[in-house]
Amino acid sequence: MFQKTHHRKRGLIIVLLILLFAGVGIFFAYKYNFIPHKKYTDKDFGITFHQSLSDKDGDGIDDYSDIITSAKEYVATCPKYKSKYYEGGYPNDEYGVCTDVVAFSLLYSGYDLQQLVDDDIRNNPDDYNIDAPDSNIDFRRVVNLRVYFSHTAESLTTDVEDYENWQAGDIVVWKHHVGIISDHRNSDGIPFVLHNGSPEQASYEEDILATHGEVVGHFRLKDYQSA
């Protein structure tokens, strides 16, 4: 009788441990987006997307819409995460890093971030911790983009709970990472992010805005035509 009771208890403990480990596994799989999160849109939260009056590349699409469309087009090429140096600046192969999502999103919208950052570094050298400017790489560093956009773009809330003031095409900056705000949101209204953060990430569009770490910058290109 004692032996049967012992075996039952041990079996129960094993079952509980299996359930515990399964629960922990599911939690982390969801947290890191390996289990897809349900996607919502602005319409689900009564949020209006504010279009830009600017159309830098003259393609008939406003800049803000162009940036999010361009970001999607770039990540659709599935760039493999790898940090490399390129003569000419922009990656010309199958690789890329987080800053390239921003760079190509802007490039396809009519903004040459390489030239713009290089100009800003030379005009404001004291704001950048750079001994010898190199236009081939400076625009592909997160720390430099944070400075550049603080000079040239509209700085917005970094409070992710203030989700109504985040919109597709905005640029989000963490201390060591950067991405483009998606046009999808989670169940709390917090937007997803289009980014390239590591070879192990689940997809290029992830629900990470509130979980990746402290947001240190939130920028939107200035709408010069509305000034």
PASEBA-1860 file (N, C-alpha, C; in nm, 3 decimals):
! residues 227
1> MFQKTHHR> 0.083/-0.120/0.000/0.000/0.000/0.000/0.087/0.125/0.000 ~ 0.189/0.123/0.086/0.280/0.238/0.095/0.350/0.260/-0.038 ~ 0.392/0.149/-0.102/0.464/0.159/-0.228/0.377/0.218/-0.338 ~ 0.247/0.178/-0.342/0.156/0.233/-0.442/0.135/0.382/-0.422 ~ 0.119/0.421/-0.293/0.101/0.563/-0.263/0.225/0.644/-0.303 ~ 0.341/0.585/-0.278/0.467/0.651/-0.313/0.477/0.671/-0.464 ~ 0.442/0.566/-0.538/0.449/0.576/-0.684/0.350/0.680/-0.737 ~ 0.232/0.686/-0.675/0.131/0.784/-0.717/0.181/0.927/-0.694
9> KRGLIIVL> 0.240/0.947/-0.577/0.293/1.081/-0.544/0.404/1.120/-0.641 ~ 0.492/1.022/-0.668/0.602/1.051/-0.760/0.549/1.081/-0.901 ~ 0.447/1.003/-0.941/0.387/1.027/-1.072/0.321/1.164/-1.079 ~ 0.254/1.204/-0.970/0.190/1.335/-0.965/0.292/1.447/-0.973 ~ 0.405/1.428/-0.902/0.511/1.528/-0.903/0.569/1.543/-1.044 ~ 0.587/1.429/-1.111/0.641/1.432/-1.247/0.545/1.507/-1.341 ~ 0.415/1.477/-1.327/0.315/1.545/-1.410/0.317/1.695/-1.385 ~ 0.324/1.734/-1.256/0.326/1.876/-1.221/0.450/1.945/-1.277
17> LILLFAGV> 0.565/1.874/-1.270/0.688/1.932/-1.324/0.679/1.950/-1.475 ~ 0.620/1.851/-1.541/0.603/1.861/-1.687/0.515/1.980/-1.721 ~ 0.404/1.995/-1.646/0.314/2.108/-1.670/0.382/2.241/-1.642 ~ 0.466/2.242/-1.536/0.538/2.364/-1.501/0.634/2.403/-1.612 ~ 0.714/2.307/-1.658/0.811/2.337/-1.763/0.741/2.374/-1.894 ~ 0.628/2.307/-1.922/0.552/2.340/-2.042/0.498/2.482/-2.034 ~ 0.449/2.518/-1.915/0.397/2.653/-1.895/0.504/2.758/-1.911 ~ 0.621/2.731/-1.852/0.733/2.825/-1.865/0.776/2.837/-2.011
25> GIFFAYKY> 0.780/2.723/-2.081/0.818/2.724/-2.222/0.721/2.805/-2.306 ~ 0.591/2.786/-2.280/0.490/2.861/-2.354/0.501/3.010/-2.325 ~ 0.526/3.043/-2.196/0.539/3.184/-2.157/0.652/3.252/-2.235 ~ 0.769/3.188/-2.238/0.882/3.250/-2.306/0.865/3.246/-2.458 ~ 0.802/3.141/-2.510/0.777/3.135/-2.654/0.684/3.247/-2.696 ~ 0.587/3.279/-2.609/0.497/3.390/-2.640/0.567/3.524/-2.623 ~ 0.643/3.535/-2.513/0.713/3.660/-2.486/0.806/3.698/-2.600 ~ 0.877/3.599/-2.654/0.974/3.627/-2.760/0.917/3.603/-2.900
33> NFIPHKKY> 0.783/3.602/-2.908/0.711/3.605/-3.036/0.722/3.477/-3.120 ~ 0.771/3.367/-3.061/0.772/3.242/-3.135/0.631/3.185/-3.144 ~ 0.545/3.225/-3.052/0.402/3.204/-3.066/0.345/3.337/-3.115 ~ 0.290/3.341/-3.236/0.244/3.469/-3.293/0.141/3.538/-3.205 ~ 0.153/3.670/-3.195/0.058/3.751/-3.120/-0.053/3.798/-3.214 ~ -0.173/3.802/-3.164/-0.284/3.848/-3.246/-0.262/3.994/-3.283 ~ -0.292/4.028/-3.409/-0.267/4.161/-3.459/-0.397/4.240/-3.475 ~ -0.390/4.367/-3.435/-0.502/4.459/-3.449/-0.455/4.578/-3.532
41> TDKDFGIT> -0.547/4.661/-3.573/-0.513/4.780/-3.652/-0.560/4.906/-3.580 ~ -0.524/5.021/-3.635/-0.568/5.149/-3.578/-0.720/5.154/-3.565 ~ -0.787/5.101/-3.664/-0.933/5.105/-3.666/-0.994/5.037/-3.544 ~ -0.930/4.932/-3.496/-0.981/4.860/-3.379/-0.980/4.946/-3.253 ~ -0.897/5.050/-3.253/-0.885/5.137/-3.135/-0.933/5.279/-3.163 ~ -0.993/5.300/-3.280/-1.044/5.433/-3.313/-0.934/5.534/-3.332 ~ -0.819/5.488/-3.378/-0.704/5.578/-3.398/-0.696/5.620/-3.545 ~ -0.672/5.747/-3.567/-0.659/5.800/-3.703/-0.512/5.811/-3.741
49> FHQSLSDK> -0.476/5.755/-3.854/-0.340/5.766/-3.905/-0.322/5.904/-3.967 ~ -0.221/5.977/-3.922/-0.198/6.112/-3.972/-0.101/6.107/-4.090 ~ -0.152/6.133/-4.208/-0.068/6.135/-4.326/0.017/6.261/-4.330 ~ 0.129/6.250/-4.398/0.215/6.366/-4.420/0.170/6.440/-4.545 ~ 0.190/6.570/-4.547/0.166/6.647/-4.668/0.289/6.643/-4.759 ~ 0.400/6.589/-4.705/0.523/6.578/-4.784/0.523/6.449/-4.866 ~ 0.582/6.458/-4.983/0.600/6.342/-5.070/0.738/6.356/-5.133 ~ 0.840/6.322/-5.057/0.978/6.349/-5.094/1.016/6.292/-5.229
57> DGDGIDDY> 0.972/6.168/-5.259/1.013/6.106/-5.383/0.913/6.127/-5.497 ~ 0.806/6.202/-5.469/0.711/6.237/-5.573/0.638/6.120/-5.634 ~ 0.614/6.015/-5.557/0.547/5.898/-5.612/0.397/5.897/-5.585 ~ 0.346/6.007/-5.531/0.204/6.016/-5.504/0.162/5.955/-5.372 ~ 0.259/5.908/-5.293/0.232/5.851/-5.161/0.297/5.940/-5.057 ~ 0.222/5.979/-4.956/0.278/6.068/-4.854/0.394/5.999/-4.782 ~ 0.482/6.078/-4.725/0.605/6.024/-4.666/0.580/5.921/-4.556 ~ 0.484/5.947/-4.468/0.462/5.854/-4.357/0.412/5.719/-4.407
65> SDIITSAK> 0.322/5.722/-4.504/0.273/5.597/-4.563/0.385/5.528/-4.641 ~ 0.466/5.609/-4.708/0.576/5.556/-4.788/0.677/5.484/-4.700 ~ 0.706/5.540/-4.583/0.806/5.481/-4.495/0.762/5.344/-4.446 ~ 0.636/5.331/-4.403/0.591/5.202/-4.353/0.584/5.100/-4.466 ~ 0.539/5.144/-4.584/0.535/5.053/-4.699/0.675/5.008/-4.738 ~ 0.769/5.102/-4.737/0.907/5.072/-4.772/0.972/4.979/-4.669 ~ 0.939/4.999/-4.542/0.993/4.912/-4.437/0.947/4.768/-4.459 ~ 0.821/4.752/-4.495/0.768/4.618/-4.520/0.835/4.555/-4.642
73> EYVATCPK> 0.857/4.637/-4.745/0.922/4.586/-4.866/1.065/4.541/-4.835 ~ 1.134/4.617/-4.750/1.272/4.580/-4.718/1.278/4.451/-4.637 ~ 1.199/4.440/-4.531/1.207/4.318/-4.449/1.154/4.196/-4.525 ~ 1.071/4.220/-4.627/1.022/4.108/-4.708/1.135/4.040/-4.785 ~ 1.251/4.108/-4.798/1.367/4.047/-4.862/1.440/3.954/-4.766 ~ 1.395/3.950/-4.640/1.451/3.861/-4.537/1.602/3.878/-4.521 ~ 1.648/4.000/-4.492/1.792/4.021/-4.473/1.843/3.943/-4.352 ~ 1.950/3.868/-4.372/2.010/3.792/-4.263/2.087/3.888/-4.172
81> YKSKYYEG> 2.076/3.865/-4.042/2.141/3.957/-3.948/2.292/3.930/-3.944 ~ 2.368/4.032/-3.981/2.514/4.024/-3.973/2.570/4.164/-3.988 ~ 2.660/4.200/-3.899/2.721/4.333/-3.904/2.843/4.328/-3.994 ~ 2.839/4.405/-4.102/2.948/4.411/-4.198/2.971/4.557/-4.239 ~ 3.089/4.582/-4.290/3.123/4.714/-4.343/3.110/4.709/-4.496 ~ 3.049/4.812/-4.552/3.029/4.816/-4.697/3.085/4.944/-4.755 ~ 3.172/4.930/-4.854/3.215/5.046/-4.932/3.093/5.096/-5.009 ~ 3.059/5.220/-4.990/2.937/5.273/-5.050/2.825/5.284/-4.948
89> GYPNDEYG> 2.843/5.222/-4.831/2.749/5.241/-4.721/2.637/5.141/-4.713 ~ 2.547/5.142/-4.810/2.429/5.056/-4.803/2.465/4.910/-4.835 ~ 2.418/4.816/-4.754/2.443/4.675/-4.784/2.392/4.639/-4.923 ~ 2.471/4.561/-4.995/2.434/4.523/-5.131/2.428/4.370/-5.146 ~ 2.407/4.302/-5.034/2.396/4.157/-5.037/2.279/4.114/-4.951 ~ 2.278/3.993/-4.902/2.165/3.938/-4.828/2.169/3.970/-4.679 ~ 2.266/4.049/-4.636/2.283/4.076/-4.493/2.239/4.217/-4.456 ~ 2.223/4.238/-4.325/2.186/4.370/-4.275/2.176/4.369/-4.124
97> VCTDVVAF> 2.157/4.487/-4.067/2.139/4.501/-3.922/2.019/4.592/-3.897 ~ 1.995/4.624/-3.770/1.874/4.698/-3.735/1.867/4.834/-3.804 ~ 1.979/4.903/-3.811/1.978/5.037/-3.870/1.945/5.035/-4.019 ~ 1.969/4.922/-4.084/1.939/4.913/-4.226/1.790/4.912/-4.254 ~ 1.711/4.865/-4.159/1.565/4.872/-4.175/1.522/5.017/-4.186 ~ 1.579/5.102/-4.103/1.549/5.245/-4.107/1.606/5.308/-4.233 ~ 1.732/5.277/-4.263/1.799/5.339/-4.378/1.728/5.309/-4.509 ~ 1.692/5.183/-4.532/1.626/5.148/-4.657/1.482/5.197/-4.661
105> SLLYSGYD> 1.415/5.201/-4.545/1.279/5.255/-4.541/1.278/5.400/-4.586 ~ 1.377/5.476/-4.541/1.387/5.616/-4.580/1.437/5.632/-4.723 ~ 1.532/5.548/-4.763/1.587/5.557/-4.898/1.478/5.534/-5.002 ~ 1.395/5.431/-4.980/1.287/5.402/-5.073/1.178/5.509/-5.071 ~ 1.184/5.598/-4.972/1.087/5.707/-4.961/1.144/5.840/-5.007 ~ 1.270/5.836/-5.053/1.329/5.957/-5.109/1.433/6.024/-5.021 ~ 1.468/5.963/-4.907/1.563/6.025/-4.814/1.690/5.941/-4.808 ~ 1.802/5.999/-4.846/1.931/5.929/-4.841/1.991/5.951/-4.703
113> LQQLVDDD> 1.965/5.856/-4.613/2.009/5.871/-4.475/2.160/5.879/-4.464 ~ 2.230/5.809/-4.549/2.376/5.814/-4.547/2.426/5.957/-4.565 ~ 2.375/6.025/-4.665/2.418/6.163/-4.692/2.368/6.258/-4.584 ~ 2.246/6.237/-4.539/2.188/6.326/-4.438/2.263/6.318/-4.306 ~ 2.298/6.197/-4.264/2.371/6.182/-4.138/2.512/6.237/-4.153 ~ 2.575/6.211/-4.266/2.710/6.262/-4.289/2.712/6.414/-4.283 ~ 2.614/6.478/-4.344/2.605/6.624/-4.342/2.586/6.675/-4.199 ~ 2.501/6.607/-4.123/2.472/6.652/-3.987/2.593/6.636/-3.896
121> IRNNPDDY> 2.669/6.528/-3.917/2.791/6.507/-3.839/2.891/6.620/-3.865 ~ 2.904/6.657/-3.988/3.001/6.762/-4.022/2.953/6.901/-3.977 ~ 2.822/6.919/-3.972/2.768/7.048/-3.927/2.761/7.058/-3.775 ~ 2.753/6.944/-3.707/2.739/6.943/-3.561/2.836/6.842/-3.499 ~ 2.965/6.856/-3.524/3.062/6.755/-3.478/3.066/6.736/-3.327 ~ 3.037/6.841/-3.252/3.043/6.830/-3.107/2.932/6.742/-3.049 ~ 2.828/6.718/-3.127/2.716/6.636/-3.077/2.737/6.487/-3.102 ~ 2.839/6.456/-3.181/2.868/6.316/-3.212/3.003/6.278/-3.153
129> NIDAPDSN> 3.010/6.162/-3.095/3.136/6.113/-3.038/3.214/6.037/-3.146 ~ 3.258/6.111/-3.249/3.325/6.051/-3.364/3.457/6.124/-3.388 ~ 3.568/6.048/-3.387/3.698/6.107/-3.411/3.722/6.132/-3.560 ~ 3.686/6.033/-3.641/3.707/6.044/-3.785/3.580/6.000/-3.857 ~ 3.499/6.093/-3.904/3.374/6.057/-3.972/3.398/5.963/-4.090 ~ 3.307/5.867/-4.105/3.313/5.772/-4.216/3.170/5.752/-4.265 ~ 3.139/5.812/-4.378/3.002/5.810/-4.428/2.953/5.669/-4.461 ~ 3.046/5.574/-4.478/3.007/5.438/-4.511/2.947/5.362/-4.393
137> IDFRRVVN> 2.972/5.410/-4.273/2.926/5.334/-4.156/2.854/5.420/-4.053 ~ 2.879/5.551/-4.051/2.823/5.637/-3.946/2.670/5.631/-3.941 ~ 2.605/5.622/-4.057/2.459/5.622/-4.059/2.400/5.486/-4.023 ~ 2.488/5.388/-4.000/2.443/5.253/-3.964/2.472/5.223/-3.817 ~ 2.491/5.328/-3.739/2.513/5.311/-3.595/2.396/5.374/-3.519 ~ 2.342/5.297/-3.424/2.224/5.341/-3.350/2.249/5.472/-3.278 ~ 2.362/5.485/-3.213/2.390/5.604/-3.135/2.389/5.729/-3.223 ~ 2.438/5.716/-3.346/2.439/5.831/-3.437/2.299/5.864/-3.487
145> LRVYFSHT> 2.218/5.762/-3.512/2.081/5.788/-3.558/2.001/5.859/-3.450 ~ 2.025/5.822/-3.326/1.952/5.889/-3.217/1.984/6.038/-3.217 ~ 2.111/6.073/-3.235/2.150/6.214/-3.239/2.092/6.282/-3.362 ~ 2.106/6.217/-3.478/2.059/6.276/-3.602/1.909/6.307/-3.596 ~ 1.829/6.210/-3.554/1.685/6.233/-3.552/1.645/6.334/-3.444 ~ 1.723/6.342/-3.337/1.692/6.444/-3.237/1.715/6.584/-3.294 ~ 1.802/6.595/-3.395/1.828/6.724/-3.461/1.724/6.756/-3.567 ~ 1.675/6.655/-3.636/1.601/6.680/-3.759/1.455/6.637/-3.759
153> AESLTTDV> 1.417/6.549/-3.668/1.281/6.495/-3.669/1.202/6.546/-3.549 ~ 1.076/6.518/-3.549/0.990/6.554/-3.437/1.007/6.450/-3.327 ~ 1.045/6.493/-3.208/1.060/6.401/-3.094/0.926/6.384/-3.025 ~ 0.886/6.259/-3.009/0.755/6.228/-2.952/0.768/6.146/-2.824 ~ 0.656/6.110/-2.766/0.654/6.038/-2.640/0.733/5.907/-2.647 ~ 0.799/5.873/-2.538/0.865/5.743/-2.527/0.785/5.650/-2.436 ~ 0.668/5.696/-2.393/0.579/5.616/-2.310/0.499/5.522/-2.400 ~ 0.529/5.394/-2.393/0.463/5.299/-2.483/0.315/5.282/-2.449
161> EDYENWQA> 0.277/5.316/-2.326/0.136/5.307/-2.288/0.053/5.418/-2.352 ~ 0.119/5.523/-2.394/0.053/5.634/-2.465/0.042/5.595/-2.612 ~ -0.025/5.482/-2.636/-0.020/5.418/-2.768/-0.086/5.498/-2.879 ~ -0.177/5.589/-2.844/-0.243/5.667/-2.948/-0.147/5.762/-3.019 ~ -0.036/5.793/-2.953/0.061/5.886/-3.012/0.178/5.815/-3.080 ~ 0.158/5.685/-3.106/0.253/5.609/-3.187/0.182/5.571/-3.316 ~ 0.249/5.588/-3.430/0.184/5.548/-3.554/0.285/5.483/-3.649 ~ 0.231/5.410/-3.745/0.313/5.340/-3.843/0.408/5.436/-3.914
169> GDIVVWKH> 0.532/5.393/-3.929/0.633/5.476/-3.995/0.718/5.556/-3.898 ~ 0.676/5.563/-3.771/0.760/5.630/-3.671/0.886/5.547/-3.648 ~ 0.988/5.612/-3.595/1.115/5.545/-3.567/1.130/5.533/-3.416 ~ 1.157/5.412/-3.368/1.176/5.389/-3.225/1.322/5.351/-3.201 ~ 1.379/5.409/-3.094/1.519/5.384/-3.063/1.532/5.336/-2.919 ~ 1.602/5.224/-2.902/1.647/5.179/-2.772/1.796/5.211/-2.763 ~ 1.859/5.178/-2.653/2.000/5.213/-2.636/2.087/5.149/-2.743 ~ 2.056/5.024/-2.776/2.141/4.954/-2.874/2.060/4.898/-2.991
177> HVGIISDH> 1.942/4.951/-3.014/1.856/4.894/-3.119/1.764/5.001/-3.174 ~ 1.716/4.978/-3.296/1.627/5.075/-3.361/1.533/4.998/-3.453 ~ 1.415/5.053/-3.476/1.319/4.988/-3.564/1.215/5.087/-3.615 ~ 1.125/5.037/-3.700/1.016/5.116/-3.756/0.885/5.065/-3.697 ~ 0.802/5.157/-3.651/0.673/5.119/-3.595/0.583/5.063/-3.706 ~ 0.521/4.949/-3.677/0.436/4.880/-3.774/0.295/4.938/-3.774 ~ 0.215/4.895/-3.870/0.074/4.934/-3.874/-0.016/4.830/-3.806 ~ 0.046/4.739/-3.730/-0.030/4.643/-3.648/-0.006/4.673/-3.501
185> RNSDGIPF> -0.104/4.639/-3.419/-0.097/4.662/-3.275/-0.135/4.535/-3.200 ~ -0.096/4.530/-3.071/-0.139/4.417/-2.989/-0.273/4.448/-2.924 ~ -0.321/4.359/-2.839/-0.454/4.374/-2.781/-0.466/4.494/-2.688 ~ -0.351/4.549/-2.646/-0.351/4.668/-2.560/-0.335/4.796/-2.641 ~ -0.326/4.783/-2.773/-0.310/4.901/-2.858/-0.166/4.938/-2.886 ~ -0.071/4.870/-2.820/0.071/4.902/-2.838/0.118/4.845/-2.973 ~ 0.179/4.927/-3.056/0.216/4.880/-3.191/0.329/4.779/-3.194 ~ 0.327/4.698/-3.298/0.436/4.607/-3.327/0.552/4.688/-3.387
193> VLHNGSPE> 0.666/4.623/-3.402/0.785/4.689/-3.457/0.842/4.606/-3.571 ~ 0.878/4.672/-3.681/0.951/4.609/-3.790/1.099/4.630/-3.762 ~ 1.173/4.521/-3.750/1.314/4.535/-3.710/1.393/4.411/-3.749 ~ 1.524/4.423/-3.737/1.616/4.312/-3.760/1.713/4.313/-3.644 ~ 1.684/4.229/-3.544/1.760/4.238/-3.420/1.860/4.128/-3.395 ~ 1.838/4.011/-3.454/1.929/3.899/-3.432/1.892/3.785/-3.525 ~ 1.984/3.690/-3.543/1.952/3.575/-3.629/1.843/3.486/-3.570 ~ 1.817/3.500/-3.439/1.723/3.410/-3.373/1.581/3.466/-3.361
201> QASYEEDI> 1.557/3.589/-3.400/1.424/3.645/-3.380/1.320/3.570/-3.463 ~ 1.196/3.568/-3.413/1.091/3.487/-3.475/1.050/3.539/-3.611 ~ 1.037/3.670/-3.625/0.998/3.730/-3.752/1.048/3.873/-3.754 ~ 1.026/3.942/-3.865/1.072/4.080/-3.877/0.969/4.180/-3.824 ~ 0.850/4.133/-3.792/0.747/4.217/-3.731/0.709/4.153/-3.598 ~ 0.741/4.222/-3.489/0.722/4.161/-3.357/0.662/4.258/-3.257 ~ 0.598/4.200/-3.158/0.536/4.275/-3.049/0.640/4.294/-2.939 ~ 0.732/4.390/-2.961/0.845/4.408/-2.869/0.855/4.547/-2.809
209> LATHGEVV> 0.768/4.638/-2.849/0.784/4.777/-2.809/0.786/4.793/-2.656 ~ 0.702/4.716/-2.588/0.692/4.730/-2.442/0.782/4.633/-2.367 ~ 0.852/4.545/-2.439/0.929/4.440/-2.369/1.078/4.440/-2.402 ~ 1.120/4.514/-2.503/1.260/4.507/-2.546/1.353/4.582/-2.452 ~ 1.301/4.674/-2.378/1.383/4.755/-2.289/1.336/4.899/-2.290 ~ 1.414/4.985/-2.226/1.376/5.126/-2.218/1.386/5.193/-2.355 ~ 1.277/5.256/-2.395/1.277/5.333/-2.519/1.342/5.468/-2.492 ~ 1.445/5.502/-2.569/1.517/5.627/-2.546/1.489/5.731/-2.654
217> GHFRLKDY> 1.416/5.690/-2.758/1.384/5.786/-2.863/1.265/5.741/-2.945 ~ 1.178/5.837/-2.979/1.062/5.811/-3.064/1.052/5.931/-3.157 ~ 1.069/5.907/-3.286/1.080/6.017/-3.381/0.984/5.999/-3.500 ~ 0.945/6.112/-3.555/0.864/6.115/-3.676/0.921/6.226/-3.765 ~ 0.942/6.194/-3.892/0.995/6.296/-3.982/0.906/6.420/-3.979 ~ 0.969/6.536/-3.980/0.892/6.660/-3.981/0.820/6.674/-4.114 ~ 0.698/6.724/-4.106/0.616/6.741/-4.226/0.639/6.881/-4.279 ~ 0.747/6.898/-4.355/0.790/7.030/-4.398/0.686/7.101/-4.482
225> QSA> 0.608/7.027/-4.560/0.509/7.089/-4.647/0.393/7.151/-4.569 ~ 0.375/7.107/-4.443/0.264/7.160/-4.364/0.305/7.281/-4.282 ~ 0.434/7.314/-4.287/0.484/7.428/-4.208/0.440/7.559/-4.271
END
